[in-house]
């Protein structure tokens, strides 16, 4: 689905899977998966993903992922207009 190497076992991983498998939107799935992975690389993780230390709120995670979409779309077949 994505060229980004990131294993996501998290409720957010369902959205890229739905886009790829259910809606046949591979480019969108890859872009969203890349944005989620980038948020995780930046250590923006909610309490259920943090064993120790400070966790991000659901809102913080939810705001970080869309902010990463433009970065994550590189290499995918999406135009800037499609991302709004």
Secondary structure by P-SEA (a helix, b strand, c coil): cccccccccccaaaaaaaaaccccaaaaaaaaaaaaaaaaaacccccccccccccccaaaaaaaaaaacccccccccccccccc
